[in-house]
Amino acid sequence: MDHVVVDVEIAKTIEQVGGWDHTELMGVACAVLYEYQQNRFRLYGPEDVEELKARLLAADRITGFNIWRFDFPVIWGLPGRGRVEELRSKCNDLLVRIWKSLGLDEEQFSDLHKGWGLDAVARGTLGGDGKTGYGGDAPKWFQAGLWARLVDYCLEDVRLERDLGDFIDRHGYVVNGGTGRMLRITA
């Protein structure tokens, strides 16, 4: 199976584009993709978006954290967090699986959805250090030309997403590091 893990960092801040629903304006600063078959990470820059799209369309399974509502719409430049239906059957969105396991609607965000971010879930489930930064800083690093910091941050997020996805597939639960709550993943 051609299984990949992907994460994207945006080129413009949420404030610069006028809010979270303007995914068509955010732009790709960089994306990192991990390929299980080759056991390697691949880096994509703003000029590589078409190649990244083709790679995702060719994959059999795509794992990530909030990829269905954020990364895919950013990569495809879709407004209003639009959906890339060709990827639905391949999408292993860990955040969506957590929300569904909590009995929450993945389309209607509420306060109940909060607190289950990648950092909290990775720290609680995997232990270790968690995320190496804050995603809101990524477009600032991109705009300032701080490429090494940007790429390192994105690569580390992909590593966490890969390891978290493997843990969920193997053990069937996560632990929220902020609350200590264990959640059986049913979706």
VENZI-V815709 format. One line per field, one symbol per residue. phi: phi as a letter, one per 40 degrees, with the letter a starting at -180 (. if undefined). A space follows every 50 residues. Layout:
# VENZI-V815709
phi: ???
This chain:
# VENZI-V815709
phi: .cbbbbabbccbcdcccghcccccbcgccabbbbbcccfabbbbbdcbcc ccdcccccccabbabgcccbdcccccgccffdbbdcbdcccbccccccdc ccgccccbcaccccgbcdccccccccggcgccabdccdccccccgccccc ccccccccdcccccccccccbgabbcccbgccbccbc
